[in-house]
């Protein structure tokens, strides 16, 4: 068998690639990598021997140094022949298999140990952070992802006996030369070991993802991380404080932890550490920030904010009992060192504030409808949930005061503050949103009449009463969505508090410009995302019925909170399919805006398809985005076109998606727009084909990917169908030209759409 030479750094085999040959290492070292670990192979080892049962590789193999490889054609029949007649090769295969099993099981045990240690390190670090904050009178911040992080519990784990089993089996097998072994026993041994190792790889992937989740909590691109918690704390207390050395030591320990994590973005890590060291070197020359961020210029620049709470209560004209209860609750909340504490008293306090806040908000808003000179503090209350300058931090309060009259929203471009949205409903420009039970205002009023709570005359009056419509919005969508967009349901409190500000407010503020830019970016990849098919007819020109696509961008409503999530609340208004969908995000967005809008677009695509398909949304006999995707996930285990590794990924992702088909689709859609559209494959071939069929890339991206074999087959099918549609419209254009008729703009727009 000829031996081939490969230089260092060569990728010899890529995971998911079909096994067509057995590769024996004649010289050099090969590094085997998979999510969750790596190990090394040397002279005499056989590449992929632990994966033979599945016919495709689970591991990627790289030449660590210059290597020589001898390759033998592989099939199950050829493997059986080797075991029966080529004792030298059979010996290499069995010996290498046992060696690799030991390596992989050792990697698994180390990963389990690391996950346990990593989790407890994180929890201990947060407890220490809370202690520092309490000691210095600083409001402790929490991170959104911490609410869902728990100690790792594996739903499917490696059996405790496996390590000892293979160690003993190795001793038993190697006592007798391979030529003395039953070939069927050896083949069975390879098959059984391959299945066991596939389980180990699957568990290692879970462990790797768990460590990646914790790594992302320590340091992430969006800066909602422990590194920022600790460094911000240090900047506040200053380098001369008693605890500064301990805080610096904690940051240094965190840096050591991060350096060893394979999932960390090295470029981001280097940048963040550089920023920290530069700031640390100048910290001795700077005065410490006050715990509440108070600075003299900020306070002087917004004199009206002093006594904000009293101004709001006086304007709303709530009864004395409500005013006293809210005043007392805000004072208690301000004094909490950990405002996200989950103990019973803190939870009840937040619930009480929430109830009182909405009562006051409702009264103040209804009064403002007839007020042409609304105080700035009230505008801050309406748009930001702001109630108290000390709770917000004077610096934050001053910033809010400075922008409240010039918020960068624009209803003409479909981007509203909550105040602008409620006003639009009152003015009759917009209908109220559905409530949490998916009931719109008209249906709600009709239900009231059916149940005997109101008369037919009351129903007619209520349907025209815009004040009632506004109250419906305030008492339903507003309260529910405000909590959802905040993102941390268990610690939600609707008042603006400094501890929720996880990055600079000016960078977090959502504007019509950056919303427009984000949607433009999404549509540059998924060009048809917001197009809807409608029927066009023109009997005068002989056009009986043509399906044309029109683009209808969503209304985006900015909720008065500092949050991390978005919500796609409804895909249309009422029953008309040509009305815009409604999406809500926080006015101050702590997460990346584009990523959130990509997620909402995926949600919209799923719900819009369900709306169009009706009861048959998951019926595979009627092809659609939802039916094909539903079928793919429901029967993925039986799909022969999916590798074992791909099936493991689906299983793991379904667990993360809490077995929600829609959530699973949204995750794949995010990968489609953010990664696949940029030429970085993340999906398996089945998911990729479904997404390409129903969410095709723009022509510019399709042209770039034409030579990529991953897209070749799907793109050819797409081009055939597209060509047929273009041919139809070319014929229609020629027909209209022959009779001397002008091309209707709707038909011209559809022909242009097909060229996207």
Secondary structure, 3 states (H helix, E strand, C coil): CCEEEECCCCEEECCCCECCEEEEEEECCEEEEECCEEEEECCCCEECHHHHHHCECCCEEEECCCEEEEEEECCHHHHHHHHHHCHHHHHHHHHHHHHHHHHHHHHHHHHHHHHHHHHHHHHHHHHHHHHHHHHHCCCCCCCHHHHCCCCCCCCCCCCCCHHHHHHHHHHHHHCCCHHHCCHHHHHHHHHHHHHHHHHHHHHHHHHHHHHHHHHHHHCCCCCCCHHHHHHHHHHHHCCCCCCHHHHHHHHHHHHHHHHCCCCCCHHHHHHHHHHHHHHHHHHHHCCCCCCCCCCHHHHHHCHHHCCHHHHHHHHHCCCHHHHHHHHHHHHHHHHCCCCCCCCHHHHHHHHHHHHHHHHHHHHHHHHHCCCCCCCHHHHHHHHHCCCCHHHHCHHHHHHHHHHCCCCCCEHHHCEEEHHHHHHHHHCCCCCCCCCCCCCCHHHHHHHHHHCCCCCHHHHHHHHHCHHHHHHHHHHHHHHHHHHHHHCCHHHCCCCCCHHHCCCCHHHHECCHHHHHHHHHHHHHHECCCCEEEEEEEEHHHCEEEEEEEEECCCEEEEEEEEECCEEEEECCECCECCCCCEEEEEEEECCCHHHHHHHHHHHHHHHHHHHHHHHHCCCCCCCCHHHHHHHHHHCHHHCCCCCHHHHHHHHHHHHHCCCCHHHHHHHHHHHHHHCHHHCCCCCCHHHHHHHHHHCCECHHHHHHHCCCHHHHHHHHHHHHHHHHHHHHHHHHHHHHHHCCCCCCHHHHHHHHHHCC
